[in-house]
């Protein structure tokens, strides 16, 4: 494995948003995928990470339920170990406006829920 530079995602198309990632946990499935022992092997080069949280930094035409600055979860299986990703806005919702720390939001999808107890 090696680290390579990936071009920026660019502007969002119709129905898409660009998310600037703030936090992404390291899950067992991520480690298994990297080691080649997971049921799915991504095509290389690949950006790893299966969940995370970030802020919407650009909104494509037709997107009404998200705006720039909204925090949202990264949709599975979007690559979460990136600085910025493009995502289909129909799969996203703003997170609750409570004062949870960013890292708490990052692990909501599959991280062990006991870590918040």
C-alpha positions as CSV (number, residue, x, y, z in Angstrom):
1,X,0.0,0.0,0.0
2,X,1.2,3.5,-0.7
3,X,-0.3,7.0,-0.4
4,X,-0.9,8.8,-3.7
5,X,-2.4,12.2,-4.5
6,X,-5.9,12.1,-5.9
7,X,-7.3,15.0,-7.8
8,X,-9.9,17.2,-6.1
9,X,-13.5,16.2,-6.6
10,X,-14.5,19.4,-8.4
11,X,-17.9,21.0,-8.4
12,X,-21.0,19.0,-7.6
13,X,-23.3,18.0,-10.5
14,X,-27.1,18.2,-10.3
15,X,-28.3,16.4,-7.2
16,X,-24.9,16.2,-5.6
17,X,-23.0,17.9,-2.8
18,X,-19.4,18.2,-1.9
19,X,-18.5,17.3,1.7
20,X,-15.4,18.4,3.5
21,X,-14.6,15.5,5.9
22,X,-14.1,16.4,9.6
23,X,-13.7,12.9,11.2
24,X,-13.7,9.3,10.2
25,X,-13.2,6.3,12.5
26,X,-11.1,3.3,11.7
27,X,-13.4,0.3,11.7
28,X,-12.5,-3.4,11.7
29,X,-14.0,-3.6,8.2
30,X,-11.6,-0.9,7.0
31,X,-8.6,-2.8,8.4
32,X,-9.8,-6.1,6.8
33,X,-10.3,-4.4,3.5
34,X,-6.9,-2.8,3.5
35,X,-5.3,-6.2,4.4
36,X,-7.2,-8.0,1.6
37,X,-9.2,-10.1,4.0
38,X,-12.7,-8.5,3.6
39,X,-15.4,-9.9,1.3
40,X,-15.1,-6.9,-1.0
41,X,-11.8,-5.8,-2.7
42,X,-12.0,-2.2,-4.0
43,X,-10.4,-1.4,-7.4
44,X,-7.1,0.3,-6.9
45,X,-6.2,3.1,-6.5
46,X,-8.9,3.4,-3.9
47,X,-9.8,5.8,-1.0
48,X,-10.6,3.8,2.1
49,X,-12.9,4.5,5.0
50,X,-16.5,3.5,5.3
51,X,-18.1,6.1,7.5
52,X,-17.5,9.6,8.7
53,X,-19.0,13.1,9.2
54,X,-18.3,16.3,7.4
55,X,-19.7,19.7,6.3
56,X,-21.3,20.5,3.0
57,X,-19.1,22.9,1.2
58,X,-20.8,23.0,-2.2
59,X,-24.4,22.2,-3.3
60,X,-25.4,21.1,-6.8
61,X,-28.6,22.3,-8.5
62,X,-31.8,20.7,-7.4
63,X,-30.7,20.1,-3.9
64,X,-33.1,21.7,-1.5
65,X,-32.7,19.9,1.9
66,X,-29.0,20.6,2.4
67,X,-27.1,23.9,2.4
68,X,-23.5,25.0,2.6
69,X,-22.3,24.5,6.2
70,X,-24.7,21.7,7.1
71,X,-23.0,18.7,8.9
72,X,-23.9,15.3,7.4
73,X,-22.9,11.7,7.7
74,X,-20.9,10.2,4.9
75,X,-23.1,7.7,3.0
76,X,-21.8,4.1,3.0
77,X,-19.7,3.1,1.0
78,X,-18.4,6.5,0.1
79,X,-14.6,6.9,0.7
80,X,-14.4,8.6,4.0
81,X,-10.6,8.9,4.4
82,X,-10.4,11.9,2.1
83,X,-10.4,15.6,2.5
84,X,-13.4,16.1,0.2
85,X,-15.9,13.8,-1.5
86,X,-18.8,14.2,-3.8
87,X,-22.0,12.4,-2.8
88,X,-25.6,11.9,-4.0
89,X,-27.6,14.3,-1.9
90,X,-30.7,12.1,-2.0
91,X,-28.8,9.7,0.4
92,X,-27.9,12.5,2.9
93,X,-29.6,14.4,5.7
94,X,-28.3,17.1,8.0
95,X,-27.3,15.8,11.4
96,X,-29.1,16.9,14.5
97,X,-28.2,20.4,15.6
98,X,-27.3,19.2,19.1
99,X,-23.9,20.0,20.5
100,X,-22.4,16.5,20.0
101,X,-18.7,16.4,19.2
102,X,-17.7,15.7,15.6
103,X,-16.1,12.4,16.6
104,X,-19.4,11.2,18.1
105,X,-21.2,11.8,14.8
106,X,-18.4,10.1,12.8
107,X,-19.1,6.6,14.3
108,X,-22.9,6.5,14.2
109,X,-23.3,4.1,11.3
110,X,-21.3,1.1,12.4
111,X,-19.0,1.8,15.2
112,X,-19.7,-0.1,18.5
113,X,-22.4,2.0,20.3
114,X,-20.9,1.2,23.7
115,X,-18.2,3.7,23.0
116,X,-20.6,6.5,23.8
117,X,-21.8,5.0,27.2
